[in-house]
Amino acid sequence: MAEKILSKDRLEEFLSRLIEDYQVFAPVEKDGNLLFSRISSSEELVQKYRNTKRPPKELFFPQSEALFRFRKGQVFEESPEEAERVIFGMRPCDARSLTLLDMVFNSDKFQDPYFITRREKTTVISIACTHPQITCFCTSFGITPASEEGSDILLFDLDETYLIRPITQKGQKLIENLKVLLTDAQQSDLRKKDALVKVAISKVKSEVPIEGLKEKLDGMFDSPFWEKVHLKCLGCGICTYLCPTCHCFDIADEAVDSEGKRVRNWDSCMYPKFTLQASGLNPRLSNKERLRQRIMHKFNYSVANYGQAFCVGCGRCVRNCPVNLDIREIIKQISEE
């Protein structure tokens, strides 16, 4: 699929045409936080940013959603939105996270129709990173600031223009419909893109030792290591809520008189009641067991079940932890045990 060039002077028209045909979501600022939200105008778009504080997973796996409603023995199924959508401005690490969520919600054994429908109806337009943050460690997981996995279209910021690379048939179709706004990329554009990507990769200074981590954790379940590493943790759960791959949820029935709904809400393995059983037994009584679960899930259980660590090195948990508990340091300490 041949690369195209979009002049930044035509970005407003590009987005306006998308808005005519799709629900368009892009980085916007709300209450001081950067997140993905639906836009009705290109003026709402935040163009200069490194990454959003809140990951785009909530566009596919909402923080709270009704699965069905009921009334006096009748059940009314809630159907997910069926409108075609475009997410503009996702970073490659977040696009990669969607492929990991696919393994959970669209596997051979389990299919979540709500998640699957949203994925099928969404075209992901990512923008390669040019200025990774000091907390980014995506390259430890085989991701680069220009990785294509999970994206339908990948854009490269060439200062005055965007170089556009269609990746999937879905992305190619979208570009075909907007080709009147585009020109063919020249070799000079491709060389400039390659140089920018090389510089961006060199800026990812943080690395963690992933090789052999799963095997190391195999023998650490009862290690005294967990007794000391958990002491700093408050159990606030912000690391899981801002993680693009965490997907724990709870299901509850909310009813008034004879009418109600069954709701799926985000949950966190860092919360005391997450594993509380009806009998009163709770196998994870302290922060020690809960922090151990989070690390084991991401770097041991997920590798065993899906062949992939469930981390993309976006650094959100590092940047937003109120007590500066750094997952990179935990991984390094595990490798030294």
PEHUFEN-V724831 format. One record per residue. N is the residue number from 1. RES is the residue in three letters. PHI is phi in whole degrees, 0 to 359 (999 if undefined). BURIAL is 1 if it has 16 or more other C-alpha atoms within 10 Angstrom, else 0. Layout:
N_RES_PHI_BURIAL ; N_RES_PHI_BURIAL
This chain:
1_MET_999_0 ; 2_ALA_288_0 ; 3_GLU_286_1 ; 4_LYS_235_1 ; 5_ILE_238_1 ; 6_LEU_243_1 ; 7_SER_291_1 ; 8_LYS_296_0 ; 9_ASP_295_0 ; 10_ARG_252_0 ; 11_LEU_297_0 ; 12_GLU_301_0 ; 13_GLU_292_0 ; 14_PHE_302_1 ; 15_LEU_291_1 ; 16_SER_298_1 ; 17_ARG_292_0 ; 18_LEU_296_1 ; 19_ILE_297_1 ; 20_GLU_294_0 ; 21_ASP_252_0 ; 22_TYR_224_1 ; 23_GLN_280_1 ; 24_VAL_249_1 ; 25_PHE_244_1 ; 26_ALA_206_1 ; 27_PRO_295_1 ; 28_VAL_226_1 ; 29_GLU_257_1 ; 30_LYS_225_0 ; 31_ASP_53_0 ; 32_GLY_83_0 ; 33_ASN_247_0 ; 34_LEU_263_1 ; 35_LEU_209_1 ; 36_PHE_273_1 ; 37_SER_213_1 ; 38_ARG_292_1 ; 39_ILE_243_1 ; 40_SER_246_0 ; 41_SER_206_0 ; 42_SER_295_1 ; 43_GLU_294_0 ; 44_GLU_282_0 ; 45_LEU_291_1 ; 46_VAL_269_1 ; 47_GLN_268_0 ; 48_LYS_260_0 ; 49_TYR_200_0 ; 50_ARG_264_0 ; 51_ASN_196_1 ; 52_THR_285_1 ; 53_LYS_290_1 ; 54_ARG_266_1 ; 55_PRO_286_1 ; 56_PRO_283_1 ; 57_LYS_301_1 ; 58_GLU_292_1 ; 59_LEU_283_1 ; 60_PHE_247_1 ; 61_PHE_229_1 ; 62_PRO_300_0 ; 63_GLN_299_0 ; 64_SER_211_0 ; 65_GLU_209_1 ; 66_ALA_278_1 ; 67_LEU_272_1 ; 68_PHE_198_1 ; 69_ARG_243_1 ; 70_PHE_217_1 ; 71_ARG_206_0 ; 72_LYS_46_0 ; 73_GLY_86_0 ; 74_GLN_264_0 ; 75_VAL_241_0 ; 76_PHE_241_0 ; 77_GLU_289_0 ; 78_GLU_269_0 ; 79_SER_264_0 ; 80_PRO_294_1 ; 81_GLU_303_0 ; 82_GLU_250_0 ; 83_ALA_291_0 ; 84_GLU_290_0 ; 85_ARG_232_1 ; 86_VAL_232_1 ; 87_ILE_255_1 ; 88_PHE_253_1 ; 89_GLY_97_1 ; 90_MET_290_1 ; 91_ARG_273_1 ; 92_PRO_303_1 ; 93_CYS_294_1 ; 94_ASP_288_1 ; 95_ALA_297_1 ; 96_ARG_297_1 ; 97_SER_298_1 ; 98_LEU_295_1 ; 99_THR_292_0 ; 100_LEU_285_1 ; 101_LEU_295_1 ; 102_ASP_304_1 ; 103_MET_296_1 ; 104_VAL_275_1 ; 105_PHE_264_1 ; 106_ASN_216_1 ; 107_SER_258_0 ; 108_ASP_296_0 ; 109_LYS_268_0 ; 110_PHE_228_0 ; 111_GLN_233_0 ; 112_ASP_260_0 ; 113_PRO_296_0 ; 114_TYR_292_1 ; 115_PHE_294_1 ; 116_ILE_298_1 ; 117_THR_299_1 ; 118_ARG_295_1 ; 119_ARG_296_1 ; 120_GLU_294_0 ; 121_LYS_269_1 ; 122_THR_244_1 ; 123_THR_254_1 ; 124_VAL_260_1 ; 125_ILE_253_1 ; 126_SER_263_1 ; 127_ILE_237_1 ; 128_ALA_299_1 ; 129_CYS_284_1 ; 130_THR_245_1 ; 131_HIS_226_1 ; 132_PRO_302_1 ; 133_GLN_278_1 ; 134_ILE_296_0 ; 135_THR_271_1 ; 136_CYS_286_1 ; 137_PHE_219_1 ; 138_CYS_298_1 ; 139_THR_295_1 ; 140_SER_295_1 ; 141_PHE_250_1 ; 142_GLY_76_0 ; 143_ILE_255_1 ; 144_THR_237_1 ; 145_PRO_297_1 ; 146_ALA_232_1 ; 147_SER_296_1 ; 148_GLU_263_1 ; 149_GLU_300_1 ; 150_GLY_92_1 ; 151_SER_262_1 ; 152_ASP_265_1 ; 153_ILE_219_1 ; 154_LEU_239_1 ; 155_LEU_257_1 ; 156_PHE_239_1 ; 157_ASP_279_1 ; 158_LEU_255_1 ; 159_ASP_78_0 ; 160_GLU_267_0 ; 161_THR_220_1 ; 162_TYR_248_1 ; 163_LEU_273_1 ; 164_ILE_249_1 ; 165_ARG_243_1 ; 166_PRO_291_1 ; 167_ILE_248_1 ; 168_THR_247_1 ; 169_GLN_298_0 ; 170_LYS_298_1 ; 171_GLY_291_1 ; 172_GLN_297_1 ; 173_LYS_298_0 ; 174_LEU_297_1 ; 175_ILE_294_1 ; 176_GLU_301_0 ; 177_ASN_289_0 ; 178_LEU_241_0 ; 179_LYS_296_0 ; 180_VAL_297_0 ; 181_LEU_269_0 ; 182_LEU_245_1 ; 183_THR_234_0 ; 184_ASP_288_0 ; 185_ALA_288_1 ; 186_GLN_258_0 ; 187_GLN_301_0 ; 188_SER_296_0 ; 189_ASP_294_1 ; 190_LEU_293_0 ; 191_ARG_294_0 ; 192_LYS_295_0 ; 193_LYS_299_1 ; 194_ASP_300_0 ; 195_ALA_293_0 ; 196_LEU_295_1 ; 197_VAL_296_1 ; 198_LYS_300_0 ; 199_VAL_294_0 ; 200_ALA_298_1 ; 201_ILE_298_1 ; 202_SER_293_0 ; 203_LYS_278_1 ; 204_VAL_279_1 ; 205_LYS_273_0 ; 206_SER_274_0 ; 207_GLU_227_1 ; 208_VAL_235_1 ; 209_PRO_282_0 ; 210_ILE_272_0 ; 211_GLU_299_0 ; 212_GLY_79_0 ; 213_LEU_294_1 ; 214_LYS_299_1 ; 215_GLU_294_0 ; 216_LYS_296_1 ; 217_LEU_289_1 ; 218_ASP_307_0 ; 219_GLY_255_0 ; 220_MET_246_0 ; 221_PHE_302_0 ; 222_ASP_258_0 ; 223_SER_290_0 ; 224_PRO_294_0 ; 225_PHE_306_1 ; 226_TRP_290_1 ; 227_GLU_295_0 ; 228_LYS_262_0 ; 229_VAL_288_1 ; 230_HIS_276_1 ; 231_LEU_301_0 ; 232_LYS_281_0 ; 233_CYS_290_1 ; 234_LEU_268_0 ; 235_GLY_72_1 ; 236_CYS_284_0 ; 237_GLY_84_1 ; 238_ILE_297_1 ; 239_CYS_297_1 ; 240_THR_279_1 ; 241_TYR_290_1 ; 242_LEU_266_1 ; 243_CYS_281_1 ; 244_PRO_286_1 ; 245_THR_246_1 ; 246_CYS_293_1 ; 247_HIS_217_1 ; 248_CYS_292_0 ; 249_PHE_213_0 ; 250_ASP_239_0 ; 251_ILE_236_0 ; 252_ALA_221_0 ; 253_ASP_264_0 ; 254_GLU_245_0 ; 255_ALA_219_0 ; 256_VAL_230_0 ; 257_ASP_58_0 ; 258_SER_259_0 ; 259_GLU_241_0 ; 260_GLY_189_1 ; 261_LYS_211_1 ; 262_ARG_260_1 ; 263_VAL_240_1 ; 264_ARG_256_1 ; 265_ASN_235_1 ; 266_TRP_303_1 ; 267_ASP_225_1 ; 268_SER_217_1 ; 269_CYS_292_1 ; 270_MET_272_1 ; 271_TYR_269_1 ; 272_PRO_302_1 ; 273_LYS_268_0 ; 274_PHE_301_1 ; 275_THR_250_1 ; 276_LEU_291_0 ; 277_GLN_266_0 ; 278_ALA_299_0 ; 279_SER_288_0 ; 280_GLY_101_0 ; 281_LEU_288_0 ; 282_ASN_227_0 ; 283_PRO_287_0 ; 284_ARG_236_1 ; 285_LEU_282_0 ; 286_SER_235_0 ; 287_ASN_301_1 ; 288_LYS_301_1 ; 289_GLU_294_1 ; 290_ARG_285_1 ; 291_LEU_293_1 ; 292_ARG_301_1 ; 293_GLN_300_1 ; 294_ARG_298_1 ; 295_ILE_292_1 ; 296_MET_296_1 ; 297_HIS_298_1 ; 298_LYS_289_1 ; 299_PHE_243_1 ; 300_ASN_233_1 ; 301_TYR_296_1 ; 302_SER_293_1 ; 303_VAL_295_1 ; 304_ALA_293_0 ; 305_ASN_273_0 ; 306_TYR_236_0 ; 307_GLY_78_0 ; 308_GLN_219_1 ; 309_ALA_288_1 ; 310_PHE_268_1 ; 311_CYS_211_1 ; 312_VAL_242_1 ; 313_GLY_67_1 ; 314_CYS_287_1 ; 315_GLY_82_1 ; 316_ARG_299_1 ; 317_CYS_294_1 ; 318_VAL_289_1 ; 319_ARG_291_1 ; 320_ASN_250_0 ; 321_CYS_294_1 ; 322_PRO_291_0 ; 323_VAL_242_0 ; 324_ASN_58_0 ; 325_LEU_280_1 ; 326_ASP_257_0 ; 327_ILE_297_1 ; 328_ARG_295_1 ; 329_GLU_292_0 ; 330_ILE_298_1 ; 331_ILE_298_1 ; 332_LYS_297_0 ; 333_GLN_294_0 ; 334_ILE_298_1 ; 335_SER_295_1 ; 336_GLU_266_0 ; 337_GLU_294_0
